[in-house]
């Protein structure tokens, strides 16, 4: 393994630990963010399915 690969692995683990700490420490804010993003996510998933269906009709 090269030192660059080891650095990326260590950095990835560090970012995961910081992210986990953030989710645990700010869990209510994360929950609010998730609830706020749920509606637009469902809308865009529906839009994607609609576009795929229309594309299948054209071909």
PDB file of N, CA, C and O in Angstrom:
ATOM      1  N   UNK A   1       0.831  -1.186   0.000  1.00  0.00           N
ATOM      2  CA  UNK A   1       0.000   0.000   0.000  1.00  0.00           C
ATOM      3  C   UNK A   1       0.871   1.243   0.000  1.00  0.00           C
ATOM      4  O   UNK A   1       1.909   1.311   0.658  1.00  0.00           O
ATOM      5  N   UNK A   2       0.415   2.204  -0.750  1.00  0.00           N
ATOM      6  CA  UNK A   2       1.126   3.471  -0.766  1.00  0.00           C
ATOM      7  C   UNK A   2       0.662   4.333   0.394  1.00  0.00           C
ATOM      8  O   UNK A   2      -0.416   4.126   0.950  1.00  0.00           O
ATOM      9  N   UNK A   3       1.479   5.288   0.742  1.00  0.00           N
ATOM     10  CA  UNK A   3       1.140   6.162   1.873  1.00  0.00           C
ATOM     11  C   UNK A   3      -0.098   7.009   1.566  1.00  0.00           C
ATOM     12  O   UNK A   3      -0.841   7.373   2.478  1.00  0.00           O
ATOM     13  N   UNK A   4      -0.321   7.322   0.289  1.00  0.00           N
ATOM     14  CA  UNK A   4      -1.495   8.089  -0.095  1.00  0.00           C
ATOM     15  C   UNK A   4      -2.773   7.288   0.177  1.00  0.00           C
ATOM     16  O   UNK A   4      -3.775   7.850   0.620  1.00  0.00           O
ATOM     17  N   UNK A   5      -2.736   5.979  -0.087  1.00  0.00           N
ATOM     18  CA  UNK A   5      -3.896   5.127   0.170  1.00  0.00           C
ATOM     19  C   UNK A   5      -4.181   5.021   1.666  1.00  0.00           C
ATOM     20  O   UNK A   5      -5.336   5.074   2.089  1.00  0.00           O
ATOM     21  N   UNK A   6      -3.142   4.873   2.451  1.00  0.00           N
ATOM     22  CA  UNK A   6      -3.308   4.789   3.904  1.00  0.00           C
ATOM     23  C   UNK A   6      -3.862   6.103   4.450  1.00  0.00           C
ATOM     24  O   UNK A   6      -4.713   6.100   5.339  1.00  0.00           O
ATOM     25  N   UNK A   7      -3.378   7.225   3.916  1.00  0.00           N
ATOM     26  CA  UNK A   7      -3.885   8.534   4.329  1.00  0.00           C
ATOM     27  C   UNK A   7      -5.373   8.655   4.036  1.00  0.00           C
ATOM     28  O   UNK A   7      -6.125   9.163   4.867  1.00  0.00           O
ATOM     29  N   UNK A   8      -5.809   8.197   2.867  1.00  0.00           N
ATOM     30  CA  UNK A   8      -7.227   8.267   2.505  1.00  0.00           C
ATOM     31  C   UNK A   8      -8.072   7.406   3.433  1.00  0.00           C
ATOM     32  O   UNK A   8      -9.167   7.809   3.825  1.00  0.00           O
ATOM     33  N   UNK A   9      -7.579   6.231   3.785  1.00  0.00           N
ATOM     34  CA  UNK A   9      -8.314   5.346   4.687  1.00  0.00           C
ATOM     35  C   UNK A   9      -8.444   5.982   6.071  1.00  0.00           C
ATOM     36  O   UNK A   9      -9.526   5.983   6.658  1.00  0.00           O
ATOM     37  N   UNK A  10      -7.345   6.519   6.587  1.00  0.00           N
ATOM     38  CA  UNK A  10      -7.375   7.156   7.908  1.00  0.00           C
ATOM     39  C   UNK A  10      -8.274   8.388   7.887  1.00  0.00           C
ATOM     40  O   UNK A  10      -9.043   8.609   8.822  1.00  0.00           O
ATOM     41  N   UNK A  11      -8.185   9.179   6.843  1.00  0.00           N
ATOM     42  CA  UNK A  11      -9.031  10.366   6.726  1.00  0.00           C
ATOM     43  C   UNK A  11     -10.501   9.969   6.638  1.00  0.00           C
ATOM     44  O   UNK A  11     -11.354  10.606   7.256  1.00  0.00           O
ATOM     45  N   UNK A  12     -10.800   8.926   5.878  1.00  0.00           N
ATOM     46  CA  UNK A  12     -12.178   8.449   5.783  1.00  0.00           C
ATOM     47  C   UNK A  12     -12.723   7.996   7.123  1.00  0.00           C
ATOM     48  O   UNK A  12     -13.860   8.310   7.473  1.00  0.00           O
ATOM     49  N   UNK A  13     -11.914   7.254   7.879  1.00  0.00           N
ATOM     50  CA  UNK A  13     -12.341   6.814   9.209  1.00  0.00           C
ATOM     51  C   UNK A  13     -12.558   7.998  10.144  1.00  0.00           C
ATOM     52  O   UNK A  13     -13.513   8.013  10.921  1.00  0.00           O
ATOM     53  N   UNK A  14     -11.676   8.986  10.070  1.00  0.00           N
ATOM     54  CA  UNK A  14     -11.807  10.177  10.905  1.00  0.00           C
ATOM     55  C   UNK A  14     -13.083  10.947  10.573  1.00  0.00           C
ATOM     56  O   UNK A  14     -13.796  11.389  11.473  1.00  0.00           O
ATOM     57  N   UNK A  15     -13.366  11.105   9.298  1.00  0.00           N
ATOM     58  CA  UNK A  15     -14.580  11.809   8.889  1.00  0.00           C
ATOM     59  C   UNK A  15     -15.821  11.036   9.336  1.00  0.00           C
ATOM     60  O   UNK A  15     -16.812  11.640   9.744  1.00  0.00           O
ATOM     61  N   UNK A  16     -15.772   9.700   9.262  1.00  0.00           N
ATOM     62  CA  UNK A  16     -16.895   8.887   9.729  1.00  0.00           C
ATOM     63  C   UNK A  16     -17.128   9.067  11.227  1.00  0.00           C
ATOM     64  O   UNK A  16     -18.275   9.143  11.670  1.00  0.00           O
ATOM     65  N   UNK A  17     -16.058   9.134  12.005  1.00  0.00           N
ATOM     66  CA  UNK A  17     -16.193   9.330  13.456  1.00  0.00           C
ATOM     67  C   UNK A  17     -16.786  10.701  13.755  1.00  0.00           C
ATOM     68  O   UNK A  17     -17.677  10.821  14.595  1.00  0.00           O
ATOM     69  N   UNK A  18     -16.304  11.726  13.078  1.00  0.00           N
ATOM     70  CA  UNK A  18     -16.831  13.076  13.290  1.00  0.00           C
ATOM     71  C   UNK A  18     -18.298  13.139  12.869  1.00  0.00           C
ATOM     72  O   UNK A  18     -19.111  13.759  13.554  1.00  0.00           O
ATOM     73  N   UNK A  19     -18.641  12.507  11.753  1.00  0.00           N
ATOM     74  CA  UNK A  19     -20.032  12.476  11.303  1.00  0.00           C
ATOM     75  C   UNK A  19     -20.940  11.747  12.271  1.00  0.00           C
ATOM     76  O   UNK A  19     -22.053  12.197  12.543  1.00  0.00           O
ATOM     77  N   UNK A  20     -20.474  10.627  12.793  1.00  0.00           N
ATOM     78  CA  UNK A  20     -21.262   9.882  13.775  1.00  0.00           C
ATOM     79  C   UNK A  20     -21.470  10.708  15.038  1.00  0.00           C
ATOM     80  O   UNK A  20     -22.568  10.734  15.593  1.00  0.00           O
ATOM     81  N   UNK A  21     -20.426  11.377  15.488  1.00  0.00           N
ATOM     82  CA  UNK A  21     -20.543  12.259  16.654  1.00  0.00           C
ATOM     83  C   UNK A  21     -21.569  13.360  16.381  1.00  0.00           C
ATOM     84  O   UNK A  21     -22.391  13.678  17.240  1.00  0.00           O
ATOM     85  N   UNK A  22     -21.515  13.931  15.191  1.00  0.00           N
ATOM     86  CA  UNK A  22     -22.461  14.989  14.844  1.00  0.00           C
ATOM     87  C   UNK A  22     -23.895  14.502  14.821  1.00  0.00           C
ATOM     88  O   UNK A  22     -24.795  15.200  15.288  1.00  0.00           O
ATOM     89  N   UNK A  23     -24.119  13.314  14.284  1.00  0.00           N
ATOM     90  CA  UNK A  23     -25.476  12.764  14.241  1.00  0.00           C
ATOM     91  C   UNK A  23     -25.985  12.492  15.651  1.00  0.00           C
ATOM     92  O   UNK A  23     -27.150  12.755  15.952  1.00  0.00           O
ATOM     93  N   UNK A  24     -25.127  11.973  16.511  1.00  0.00           N
ATOM     94  CA  UNK A  24     -25.543  11.677  17.883  1.00  0.00           C
ATOM     95  C   UNK A  24     -25.754  12.970  18.676  1.00  0.00           C
ATOM     96  O   UNK A  24     -26.747  13.106  19.390  1.00  0.00           O
ATOM     97  N   UNK A  25     -24.838  13.902  18.554  1.00  0.00           N
ATOM     98  CA  UNK A  25     -24.900  15.131  19.343  1.00  0.00           C
ATOM     99  C   UNK A  25     -26.041  16.039  18.892  1.00  0.00           C
ATOM    100  O   UNK A  25     -26.717  16.647  19.722  1.00  0.00           O
ATOM    101  N   UNK A  26     -26.259  16.134  17.573  1.00  0.00           N
ATOM    102  CA  UNK A  26     -27.303  16.998  17.021  1.00  0.00           C
ATOM    103  C   UNK A  26     -28.444  16.177  16.436  1.00  0.00           C
ATOM    104  O   UNK A  26     -28.960  16.505  15.368  1.00  0.00           O
ATOM    105  N   UNK A  27     -28.841  15.112  17.128  1.00  0.00           N
ATOM    106  CA  UNK A  27     -29.817  14.184  16.557  1.00  0.00           C
ATOM    107  C   UNK A  27     -31.143  14.851  16.224  1.00  0.00           C
ATOM    108  O   UNK A  27     -31.775  14.478  15.235  1.00  0.00           O
ATOM    109  N   UNK A  28     -31.588  15.822  17.012  1.00  0.00           N
ATOM    110  CA  UNK A  28     -32.876  16.453  16.708  1.00  0.00           C
ATOM    111  C   UNK A  28     -32.765  17.335  15.469  1.00  0.00           C
ATOM    112  O   UNK A  28     -33.712  17.424  14.688  1.00  0.00           O
ATOM    113  N   UNK A  29     -31.640  17.975  15.284  1.00  0.00           N
ATOM    114  CA  UNK A  29     -31.450  18.781  14.080  1.00  0.00           C
ATOM    115  C   UNK A  29     -31.342  17.884  12.850  1.00  0.00           C
ATOM    116  O   UNK A  29     -31.862  18.213  11.784  1.00  0.00           O
ATOM    117  N   UNK A  30     -30.668  16.759  13.006  1.00  0.00           N
ATOM    118  CA  UNK A  30     -30.556  15.809  11.893  1.00  0.00           C
ATOM    119  C   UNK A  30     -31.931  15.262  11.549  1.00  0.00           C
ATOM    120  O   UNK A  30     -32.256  15.101  10.372  1.00  0.00           O
ATOM    121  N   UNK A  31     -32.748  14.974  12.564  1.00  0.00           N
ATOM    122  CA  UNK A  31     -34.100  14.479  12.329  1.00  0.00           C
ATOM    123  C   UNK A  31     -34.940  15.532  11.617  1.00  0.00           C
ATOM    124  O   UNK A  31     -35.693  15.202  10.700  1.00  0.00           O
ATOM    125  N   UNK A  32     -34.825  16.793  12.024  1.00  0.00           N
ATOM    126  CA  UNK A  32     -35.542  17.872  11.344  1.00  0.00           C
ATOM    127  C   UNK A  32     -35.092  18.000   9.894  1.00  0.00           C
ATOM    128  O   UNK A  32     -35.913  18.203   9.000  1.00  0.00           O
ATOM    129  N   UNK A  33     -33.799  17.881   9.666  1.00  0.00           N
ATOM    130  CA  UNK A  33     -33.272  17.945   8.304  1.00  0.00           C
ATOM    131  C   UNK A  33     -33.807  16.793   7.465  1.00  0.00           C
ATOM    132  O   UNK A  33     -34.184  16.983   6.308  1.00  0.00           O
ATOM    133  N   UNK A  34     -33.841  15.597   8.049  1.00  0.00           N
ATOM    134  CA  UNK A  34     -34.357  14.427   7.341  1.00  0.00           C
ATOM    135  C   UNK A  34     -35.831  14.608   7.005  1.00  0.00           C
ATOM    136  O   UNK A  34     -36.257  14.315   5.888  1.00  0.00           O
ATOM    137  N   UNK A  35     -36.617  15.093   7.977  1.00  0.00           N
ATOM    138  CA  UNK A  35     -38.044  15.305   7.729  1.00  0.00           C
ATOM    139  C   UNK A  35     -38.253  16.385   6.664  1.00  0.00           C
ATOM    140  O   UNK A  35     -39.171  16.288   5.850  1.00  0.00           O
ATOM    141  N   UNK A  36     -37.415  17.395   6.674  1.00  0.00           N
ATOM    142  CA  UNK A  36     -37.537  18.451   5.681  1.00  0.00           C
ATOM    143  C   UNK A  36     -37.142  18.005   4.287  1.00  0.00           C
ATOM    144  O   UNK A  36     -37.675  18.506   3.297  1.00  0.00           O
ATOM    145  N   UNK A  37     -36.213  17.070   4.203  1.00  0.00           N
ATOM    146  CA  UNK A  37     -35.752  16.593   2.899  1.00  0.00           C
ATOM    147  C   UNK A  37     -36.607  15.453   2.365  1.00  0.00           C
ATOM    148  O   UNK A  37     -36.486  15.091   1.195  1.00  0.00           O
ATOM    149  N   UNK A  38     -37.466  14.883   3.199  1.00  0.00           N
ATOM    150  CA  UNK A  38     -38.249  13.729   2.783  1.00  0.00           C
ATOM    151  C   UNK A  38     -39.235  14.074   1.670  1.00  0.00           C
ATOM    152  O   UNK A  38     -39.352  13.331   0.696  1.00  0.00           O
ATOM    153  N   UNK A  39     -39.939  15.185   1.804  1.00  0.00           N
ATOM    154  CA  UNK A  39     -40.919  15.587   0.791  1.00  0.00           C
ATOM    155  C   UNK A  39     -40.295  15.826  -0.581  1.00  0.00           C
ATOM    156  O   UNK A  39     -40.734  15.226  -1.562  1.00  0.00           O
ATOM    157  N   UNK A  40     -39.280  16.688  -0.675  1.00  0.00           N
ATOM    158  CA  UNK A  40     -38.643  16.891  -1.976  1.00  0.00           C
ATOM    159  C   UNK A  40     -38.012  15.618  -2.542  1.00  0.00           C
ATOM    160  O   UNK A  40     -37.995  15.425  -3.757  1.00  0.00           O
ATOM    161  N   UNK A  41     -37.499  14.760  -1.681  1.00  0.00           N
ATOM    162  CA  UNK A  41     -36.905  13.505  -2.164  1.00  0.00           C
ATOM    163  C   UNK A  41     -37.964  12.630  -2.810  1.00  0.00           C
ATOM    164  O   UNK A  41     -37.738  12.069  -3.882  1.00  0.00           O
ATOM    165  N   UNK A  42     -39.116  12.511  -2.166  1.00  0.00           N
ATOM    166  CA  UNK A  42     -40.201  11.711  -2.730  1.00  0.00           C
ATOM    167  C   UNK A  42     -40.665  12.322  -4.045  1.00  0.00           C
ATOM    168  O   UNK A  42     -40.942  11.594  -4.998  1.00  0.00           O
ATOM    169  N   UNK A  43     -40.755  13.647  -4.112  1.00  0.00           N
ATOM    170  CA  UNK A  43     -41.155  14.313  -5.349  1.00  0.00           C
ATOM    171  C   UNK A  43     -40.197  13.991  -6.493  1.00  0.00           C
ATOM    172  O   UNK A  43     -40.632  13.641  -7.590  1.00  0.00           O
ATOM    173  N   UNK A  44     -38.895  14.109  -6.239  1.00  0.00           N
ATOM    174  CA  UNK A  44     -37.924  13.874  -7.303  1.00  0.00           C
ATOM    175  C   UNK A  44     -37.833  12.400  -7.682  1.00  0.00           C
ATOM    176  O   UNK A  44     -37.554  12.084  -8.838  1.00  0.00           O
ATOM    177  N   UNK A  45     -38.061  11.498  -6.741  1.00  0.00           N
ATOM    178  CA  UNK A  45     -38.116  10.075  -7.086  1.00  0.00           C
ATOM    179  C   UNK A  45     -39.315   9.818  -7.991  1.00  0.00           C
ATOM    180  O   UNK A  45     -39.210   9.078  -8.970  1.00  0.00           O
ATOM    181  N   UNK A  46     -40.452  10.428  -7.668  1.00  0.00           N
ATOM    182  CA  UNK A  46     -41.631  10.304  -8.521  1.00  0.00           C
ATOM    183  C   UNK A  46     -41.391  10.885  -9.903  1.00  0.00           C
ATOM    184  O   UNK A  46     -41.809  10.300 -10.903  1.00  0.00           O
ATOM    185  N   UNK A  47     -40.725  12.025  -9.970  1.00  0.00           N
ATOM    186  CA  UNK A  47     -40.400  12.638 -11.256  1.00  0.00           C
ATOM    187  C   UNK A  47     -39.489  11.737 -12.073  1.00  0.00           C
ATOM    188  O   UNK A  47     -39.674  11.597 -13.282  1.00  0.00           O
ATOM    189  N   UNK A  48     -38.518  11.132 -11.430  1.00  0.00           N
ATOM    190  CA  UNK A  48     -37.609  10.216 -12.114  1.00  0.00           C
ATOM    191  C   UNK A  48     -38.361   9.010 -12.662  1.00  0.00           C
ATOM    192  O   UNK A  48     -38.127   8.601 -13.800  1.00  0.00           O
ATOM    193  N   UNK A  49     -39.260   8.437 -11.868  1.00  0.00           N
ATOM    194  CA  UNK A  49     -40.049   7.292 -12.334  1.00  0.00           C
ATOM    195  C   UNK A  49     -40.936   7.705 -13.501  1.00  0.00           C
ATOM    196  O   UNK A  49     -41.082   6.951 -14.463  1.00  0.00           O
ATOM    197  N   UNK A  50     -41.526   8.887 -13.428  1.00  0.00           N
ATOM    198  CA  UNK A  50     -42.353   9.393 -14.519  1.00  0.00           C
ATOM    199  C   UNK A  50     -41.542   9.543 -15.799  1.00  0.00           C
ATOM    200  O   UNK A  50     -41.998   9.138 -16.869  1.00  0.00           O
ATOM    201  N   UNK A  51     -40.359  10.113 -15.707  1.00  0.00           N
ATOM    202  CA  UNK A  51     -39.517  10.292 -16.893  1.00  0.00           C
ATOM    203  C   UNK A  51     -39.062   8.958 -17.469  1.00  0.00           C
ATOM    204  O   UNK A  51     -38.984   8.809 -18.688  1.00  0.00           O
ATOM    205  N   UNK A  52     -38.762   7.992 -16.615  1.00  0.00           N
ATOM    206  CA  UNK A  52     -38.384   6.663 -17.104  1.00  0.00           C
ATOM    207  C   UNK A  52     -39.560   6.020 -17.820  1.00  0.00           C
ATOM    208  O   UNK A  52     -39.385   5.405 -18.871  1.00  0.00           O
ATOM    209  N   UNK A  53     -40.765   6.157 -17.254  1.00  0.00           N
ATOM    210  CA  UNK A  53     -41.955   5.599 -17.898  1.00  0.00           C
ATOM    211  C   UNK A  53     -42.235   6.254 -19.234  1.00  0.00           C
ATOM    212  O   UNK A  53     -42.587   5.570 -20.195  1.00  0.00           O
ATOM    213  N   UNK A  54     -42.085   7.570 -19.315  1.00  0.00           N
ATOM    214  CA  UNK A  54     -42.309   8.262 -20.583  1.00  0.00           C
ATOM    215  C   UNK A  54     -41.255   7.866 -21.602  1.00  0.00           C
ATOM    216  O   UNK A  54     -41.561   7.742 -22.787  1.00  0.00           O
ATOM    217  N   UNK A  55     -40.028   7.668 -21.167  1.00  0.00           N
ATOM    218  CA  UNK A  55     -38.962   7.241 -22.066  1.00  0.00           C
ATOM    219  C   UNK A  55     -39.251   5.857 -22.627  1.00  0.00           C
ATOM    220  O   UNK A  55     -38.995   5.598 -23.803  1.00  0.00           O
ATOM    221  N   UNK A  56     -39.788   4.958 -21.790  1.00  0.00           N
ATOM    222  CA  UNK A  56     -40.128   3.617 -22.259  1.00  0.00           C
ATOM    223  C   UNK A  56     -41.272   3.657 -23.266  1.00  0.00           C
ATOM    224  O   UNK A  56     -41.308   2.839 -24.185  1.00  0.00           O
ATOM    225  N   UNK A  57     -42.208   4.594 -23.110  1.00  0.00           N
ATOM    226  CA  UNK A  57     -43.314   4.709 -24.058  1.00  0.00           C
ATOM    227  C   UNK A  57     -42.828   5.173 -25.428  1.00  0.00           C
ATOM    228  O   UNK A  57     -43.366   4.748 -26.450  1.00  0.00           O
ATOM    229  N   UNK A  58     -41.834   6.026 -25.457  1.00  0.00           N
ATOM    230  CA  UNK A  58     -41.327   6.553 -26.727  1.00  0.00           C
ATOM    231  C   UNK A  58     -40.567   5.512 -27.527  1.00  0.00           C
ATOM    232  O   UNK A  58     -40.532   5.581 -28.755  1.00  0.00           O
ATOM    233  N   UNK A  59     -39.967   4.564 -26.859  1.00  0.00           N
ATOM    234  CA  UNK A  59     -39.167   3.572 -27.593  1.00  0.00           C
ATOM    235  C   UNK A  59     -39.947   2.304 -27.866  1.00  0.00           C
ATOM    236  O   UNK A  59     -39.418   1.373 -28.473  1.00  0.00           O
TER     237      UNK A  59
END
